[in-house]
């Protein structure tokens, strides 16, 4: 269990199904439909077709298909990202993908930038908050916030350097029953834009709780949500733990 003991994290892990139960599984798959304004803004529009996202919990590995063309698959790890076709031939690949971004606000992404971003994002969404029970995540309480007339208690999580995600420090806010409602972070690979990520409509997956709707808004300098820029929406279904 995490060496930085935290009562709110303990409650959250239990509400989501338990750290010990989560550890018994190797990973998670889900069917995703992705929308929002971010993709066209970055020059990588995503068709609204169902895609299968598979991640492993205990190492950072993600695979998404289809990706780009209907017979293409992307496979991501922190050190390498690749797009392959149905026959296994490599369409494109890149090492050290995090270094390859134009990090300006309006900078455009290529398909491998998109694959890298999708890879670490889906890994984070499948692994959190369970992975915070591991020993090298630092967790501390932060001030509660009110969001849509709901009081949410929060923790700040410092990710270990070995983990690739949106940013090293991220904030997670929980409803009274211990489920994650809001996830705040800065997007390192996108000009350190502040984002607020909301989760709704949880389902049971082998005793673990996962949301079926996610939406992400950018955050203005005054801390309010930019409701005009719904950056990302995700509908998730057909979860399967393995």
Sine and cosine of phi, psi and omega as CSV:
sin_phi,cos_phi,sin_psi,cos_psi,sin_omega,cos_omega
0.00,0.00,0.42,-0.91,-0.01,-1.00
-0.80,0.61,0.74,-0.67,-0.01,-1.00
-0.96,0.29,-0.29,0.96,0.04,-1.00
-1.00,-0.09,0.99,0.17,-0.12,-0.99
-0.88,0.48,0.65,-0.76,-0.06,-1.00
-0.49,-0.87,0.84,-0.54,-0.09,-1.00
-0.90,0.44,-0.64,0.77,-0.01,-1.00
-0.92,0.39,-0.65,0.76,0.06,-1.00
-0.89,0.46,-0.67,0.74,0.03,-1.00
-0.85,0.53,-0.70,0.72,0.01,-1.00
-0.90,0.43,-0.67,0.75,-0.03,-1.00
-0.91,0.42,-0.69,0.72,0.00,-1.00
-0.88,0.47,-0.65,0.76,0.03,-1.00
-0.91,0.41,-0.66,0.75,-0.01,-1.00
-0.90,0.44,-0.53,0.85,-0.02,-1.00
-1.00,0.07,-0.03,1.00,0.07,-1.00
0.84,-0.54,-0.21,0.98,0.11,-0.99
0.97,-0.23,0.69,-0.73,0.00,-1.00
-0.90,0.44,-0.67,0.74,-0.05,-1.00
-0.92,0.40,-0.61,0.79,0.06,-1.00
-0.90,0.43,-0.71,0.70,-0.01,-1.00
-0.85,0.52,-0.65,0.76,-0.05,-1.00
-0.89,0.46,-0.36,0.93,-0.03,-1.00
-0.96,0.28,-0.29,0.96,-0.04,-1.00
-0.99,-0.16,0.48,-0.88,0.03,-1.00
-1.00,0.04,-0.48,0.88,-0.03,-1.00
-0.08,-1.00,-0.17,-0.99,-0.06,-1.00
-0.61,-0.80,0.57,-0.82,0.13,-0.99
-0.84,-0.55,0.51,-0.86,0.10,-0.99
-0.48,-0.88,0.46,-0.89,0.13,-0.99
-1.00,-0.05,0.77,-0.64,-0.10,-0.99
-0.82,-0.57,0.60,-0.80,0.22,-0.97
-0.86,-0.51,0.86,-0.51,-0.15,-0.99
-0.93,-0.37,0.71,-0.71,0.08,-1.00
-0.69,-0.72,-0.32,-0.95,-0.01,-1.00
0.97,-0.24,0.18,-0.98,-0.14,-0.99
-1.00,0.02,-0.22,0.97,-0.12,-0.99
-0.88,0.47,-0.67,0.74,-0.19,-0.98
-0.91,0.42,-0.74,0.67,0.03,-1.00
-0.92,0.39,-0.60,0.80,0.00,-1.00
-0.87,0.49,-0.59,0.81,-0.02,-1.00
-1.00,-0.02,0.09,1.00,0.05,-1.00
0.99,0.14,0.29,0.96,-0.01,-1.00
-0.75,-0.66,0.90,0.43,-0.04,-1.00
-0.86,0.52,0.64,-0.76,-0.01,-1.00
-0.95,-0.32,0.79,-0.61,0.09,-1.00
-0.94,0.35,0.54,-0.84,-0.01,-1.00
-0.99,0.10,0.93,0.36,0.03,-1.00
-0.88,-0.48,0.48,-0.88,0.05,-1.00
-0.92,0.39,0.70,-0.72,0.06,-1.00
-0.78,-0.62,0.49,-0.87,0.00,-1.00
-0.98,-0.21,0.85,-0.52,0.02,-1.00
-0.94,-0.34,0.81,-0.59,-0.02,-1.00
-0.83,-0.55,0.77,-0.63,0.03,-1.00
-0.76,-0.65,0.42,-0.91,0.14,-0.99
-0.96,-0.26,0.65,-0.76,-0.07,-1.00
-0.97,0.26,-0.69,0.73,-0.27,-0.96
-0.99,-0.12,0.07,1.00,0.29,-0.96
-0.57,-0.82,0.37,-0.93,0.00,-1.00
-1.00,0.07,0.97,-0.25,-0.01,-1.00
-0.49,-0.87,0.77,-0.64,0.02,-1.00
-0.68,-0.73,0.62,-0.79,0.13,-0.99
-0.73,-0.69,0.71,-0.70,-0.01,-1.00
-0.76,-0.65,0.74,-0.67,0.06,-1.00
-0.54,-0.84,0.64,-0.77,-0.07,1.00
-0.97,0.25,0.34,-0.94,0.02,-1.00
-0.68,-0.74,0.94,-0.35,-0.10,-1.00
0.99,0.14,-0.98,-0.17,0.08,-1.00
-0.99,0.16,0.39,-0.92,-0.07,-1.00
-0.90,0.44,-0.41,0.91,-0.01,-1.00
-0.97,-0.25,0.29,0.96,0.01,-1.00
-0.97,-0.24,0.50,-0.86,0.05,-1.00
-0.75,-0.66,0.65,-0.76,0.13,-0.99
-0.94,-0.34,0.63,-0.78,0.04,-1.00
-0.80,-0.60,0.77,-0.63,-0.11,-0.99
-0.82,-0.57,0.68,-0.74,0.32,-0.95
-0.71,-0.70,0.25,-0.97,0.00,-1.00
-0.82,0.57,-0.53,0.85,-0.07,-1.00
-1.00,-0.10,-0.20,0.98,-0.10,-0.99
-0.40,-0.92,0.66,-0.75,0.09,-1.00
-0.73,-0.68,0.64,-0.77,-0.05,-1.00
-0.58,-0.81,0.53,-0.85,0.13,-0.99
-0.89,-0.45,0.81,-0.58,-0.04,-1.00
-0.80,-0.60,0.32,-0.95,0.05,-1.00
-0.99,-0.15,-0.07,-1.00,-0.09,-1.00
-0.86,0.51,-0.50,0.87,-0.01,-1.00
-1.00,0.08,-0.02,1.00,-0.01,-1.00
1.00,0.03,0.02,1.00,0.03,-1.00
-0.96,0.30,0.62,-0.78,-0.05,-1.00
-0.99,0.16,0.84,-0.54,0.09,-1.00
-1.00,0.10,-0.69,0.73,0.03,-1.00
-0.33,-0.95,0.47,-0.88,0.05,-1.00
-0.43,-0.91,0.33,-0.94,-0.04,-1.00
-0.39,-0.92,0.67,-0.74,0.18,-0.98
-1.00,-0.03,0.39,-0.92,0.07,-1.00
0.77,0.64,0.80,0.60,-0.11,-0.99
-0.87,0.49,-0.43,0.90,-0.04,-1.00
-0.92,0.39,-0.45,0.89,-0.03,-1.00
-0.98,0.18,-0.14,0.99,-0.19,-0.98
-1.00,-0.08,0.04,1.00,-0.07,-1.00
-0.99,0.10,0.63,-0.78,0.35,-0.94
-0.98,0.19,0.95,-0.32,-0.15,-0.99
-1.00,0.02,0.14,0.99,0.08,-1.00
-0.94,0.34,0.34,-0.94,-0.09,-1.00
-0.86,0.52,-0.70,0.71,-0.04,-1.00
-0.99,-0.12,0.10,0.99,-0.02,-1.00
-0.86,0.50,0.62,-0.79,-0.07,-1.00
-1.00,0.01,0.49,-0.87,0.02,-1.00
-0.96,-0.26,0.53,-0.85,0.18,-0.98
-0.99,-0.15,0.11,-0.99,-0.05,-1.00
-0.85,0.53,-0.52,0.85,0.02,-1.00
-0.97,0.26,-0.54,0.84,0.16,-0.99
-0.87,0.50,-0.73,0.68,0.01,-1.00
-0.87,0.49,-0.67,0.74,0.00,-1.00
-0.89,0.45,-0.67,0.74,0.02,-1.00
-0.88,0.47,-0.74,0.67,0.00,-1.00
-0.87,0.49,-0.75,0.66,0.04,-1.00
-0.85,0.52,-0.63,0.77,-0.06,-1.00
-0.89,0.46,-0.78,0.62,-0.04,-1.00
-0.96,0.27,-0.52,0.85,0.00,-1.00
-0.91,0.42,-0.75,0.66,-0.01,-1.00
-0.91,0.42,-0.58,0.81,0.06,-1.00
-0.88,0.48,-0.72,0.69,0.01,-1.00
-0.86,0.51,-0.70,0.72,-0.09,-1.00
-0.94,0.34,-0.52,0.86,0.06,-1.00
-0.98,0.19,-0.51,0.86,-0.13,-0.99
-1.00,-0.01,-0.50,0.86,-0.06,-1.00
-0.99,0.14,0.56,-0.83,0.01,1.00
-1.00,-0.01,0.04,1.00,-0.13,-0.99
-0.83,0.56,-0.67,0.74,-0.10,-1.00
-0.89,0.45,-0.32,0.95,0.00,-1.00
-0.93,0.37,-0.19,0.98,0.10,-0.99
-0.97,0.25,-0.22,0.98,0.03,-1.00
-0.95,0.32,0.37,-0.93,-0.27,-0.96
-0.95,0.32,-0.41,0.91,-0.11,-0.99
-0.98,-0.18,0.29,0.96,0.18,-0.98
-0.99,-0.11,0.76,-0.65,0.04,-1.00
-0.99,-0.12,0.73,-0.68,-0.09,-1.00
-0.72,-0.69,0.72,-0.70,0.11,-0.99
-0.56,-0.83,0.42,-0.91,0.02,-1.00
-0.93,0.36,0.54,-0.84,0.15,-0.99
-0.77,-0.64,0.15,-0.99,-0.06,-1.00
-0.90,0.44,0.64,-0.77,0.08,-1.00
-0.92,0.39,0.34,-0.94,0.05,-1.00
-0.77,-0.64,0.34,-0.94,0.14,-0.99
-0.97,-0.26,0.79,-0.62,-0.03,-1.00
-0.70,-0.72,0.88,-0.48,-0.02,-1.00
0.78,0.62,0.74,0.68,0.05,-1.00
0.90,0.43,0.34,0.94,0.01,-1.00
-0.87,-0.50,0.79,-0.61,0.03,-1.00
-0.99,0.13,0.82,-0.57,-0.06,-1.00
-0.87,-0.49,0.80,-0.60,0.13,-0.99
-0.99,0.11,0.50,-0.86,-0.13,-0.99
-0.71,-0.71,0.34,-0.94,0.15,-0.99
-0.76,-0.65,0.54,-0.84,0.20,-0.98
-0.99,-0.14,0.77,-0.64,-0.01,-1.00
-0.91,-0.42,0.83,-0.56,0.12,-0.99
-0.99,-0.17,0.91,-0.42,-0.03,-1.00
-0.98,0.22,0.58,-0.82,0.10,-0.99
-0.90,0.43,0.44,-0.90,-0.05,-1.00
-0.88,0.48,-0.42,0.91,-0.02,-1.00
-0.94,0.33,-0.28,0.96,-0.10,-1.00
-1.00,-0.10,0.78,-0.62,0.08,-1.00
-1.00,-0.09,0.83,-0.56,0.02,-1.00
-0.43,-0.90,-0.24,-0.97,-0.05,-1.00
-0.86,0.50,-0.71,0.70,-0.02,-1.00
-0.35,-0.94,0.27,-0.96,-0.07,-1.00
-0.95,0.31,-0.56,0.83,0.03,-1.00
-0.93,-0.37,0.78,-0.63,-0.02,-1.00
-0.67,-0.74,0.45,-0.89,-0.04,-1.00
-0.91,-0.43,0.72,-0.70,0.00,-1.00
-0.83,-0.55,0.73,-0.68,-0.05,-1.00
-0.85,-0.52,0.66,-0.75,-0.19,-0.98
-0.85,-0.52,0.57,-0.82,0.11,-0.99
-0.96,0.29,0.09,-1.00,-0.02,-1.00
-0.87,0.49,-0.46,0.89,0.00,-1.00
-1.00,0.02,0.07,1.00,0.13,-0.99
1.00,-0.07,0.05,1.00,0.00,-1.00
-1.00,0.02,0.55,-0.83,0.03,-1.00
-0.92,0.39,0.80,-0.60,0.12,-0.99
-0.95,-0.30,-0.62,0.79,-0.10,-0.99
-0.68,-0.73,0.63,-0.78,-0.06,-1.00
-0.73,-0.69,0.91,-0.41,-0.04,-1.00
-0.94,-0.33,0.63,-0.77,-0.01,-1.00
-0.30,-0.96,0.18,-0.98,0.23,-0.97
-0.96,-0.28,0.56,-0.83,-0.02,-1.00
-1.00,-0.08,0.99,-0.13,-0.09,-1.00
-0.82,0.57,-0.64,0.77,-0.09,-1.00
-0.99,0.12,0.00,1.00,0.03,-1.00
-0.76,-0.65,0.93,0.36,0.15,-0.99
0.83,0.55,0.44,0.90,-0.04,-1.00
0.81,0.58,0.58,0.81,0.07,-1.00
-0.88,0.47,0.70,-0.71,0.07,-1.00
-0.99,0.13,0.67,-0.74,-0.05,-1.00
-0.72,-0.69,0.53,-0.85,0.11,-0.99
-0.83,-0.55,0.84,-0.54,-0.18,-0.98
-0.89,-0.46,0.84,-0.54,-0.09,-1.00
-0.93,-0.36,0.56,-0.83,-0.04,-1.00
-0.79,-0.62,0.67,-0.74,-0.08,-1.00
-0.61,-0.79,0.28,-0.96,0.21,-0.98
0.84,0.54,0.94,0.34,-0.04,-1.00
-0.97,0.24,0.51,-0.86,0.10,-0.99
-0.79,-0.62,0.31,-0.95,0.02,-1.00
-1.00,-0.03,0.78,-0.63,0.03,-1.00
-0.80,-0.60,0.99,-0.14,-0.02,-1.00
0.81,0.59,0.60,0.80,0.00,-1.00
1.00,0.01,-0.08,1.00,0.04,-1.00
-0.98,-0.22,0.55,-0.83,-0.02,-1.00
-0.98,-0.18,0.78,-0.63,0.02,-1.00
-0.70,-0.71,0.60,-0.80,0.03,-1.00
-0.98,0.19,0.47,-0.89,0.05,-1.00
-0.96,-0.29,-0.11,0.99,0.08,-1.00
-0.70,-0.72,0.71,-0.70,0.07,-1.00
-0.72,-0.69,0.62,-0.79,0.13,-0.99
-0.58,-0.81,0.58,-0.81,-0.11,-0.99
-0.80,-0.60,0.78,-0.63,0.10,-0.99
-0.90,-0.43,0.54,-0.84,0.19,-0.98
-0.96,0.27,0.36,-0.93,-0.07,-1.00
-0.90,-0.43,0.76,-0.65,-0.01,-1.00
-0.96,0.29,0.28,-0.96,0.02,-1.00
-0.83,0.56,-0.48,0.88,0.01,-1.00
-0.99,0.12,0.03,1.00,0.04,-1.00
1.00,-0.05,-0.10,0.99,0.02,-1.00
-0.99,0.11,0.36,-0.93,0.00,-1.00
-0.97,0.22,0.64,-0.76,0.13,-0.99
-1.00,0.05,1.00,-0.01,-0.07,-1.00
-0.92,0.40,-0.28,0.96,0.02,-1.00
-0.99,0.14,-0.18,0.98,0.01,-1.00
-0.82,-0.57,0.98,0.18,0.10,-0.99
-0.98,0.20,1.00,-0.03,-0.22,-0.98
-0.90,0.44,-0.71,0.70,-0.10,-0.99
-0.61,-0.79,0.68,-0.74,0.23,-0.97
-0.81,-0.59,0.60,-0.80,0.03,-1.00
-0.66,-0.75,0.79,-0.61,0.19,-0.98
-0.97,-0.26,0.78,-0.62,-0.07,-1.00
-0.86,-0.51,0.67,-0.74,-0.02,-1.00
-0.50,-0.86,0.12,-0.99,0.09,-1.00
0.78,0.62,0.69,0.72,0.09,-1.00
-0.86,0.50,0.56,-0.83,0.09,-1.00
-0.51,-0.86,0.89,-0.46,0.09,-1.00
-0.99,0.10,0.54,-0.84,0.02,-1.00
-0.61,-0.79,0.00,0.00,0.00,0.00
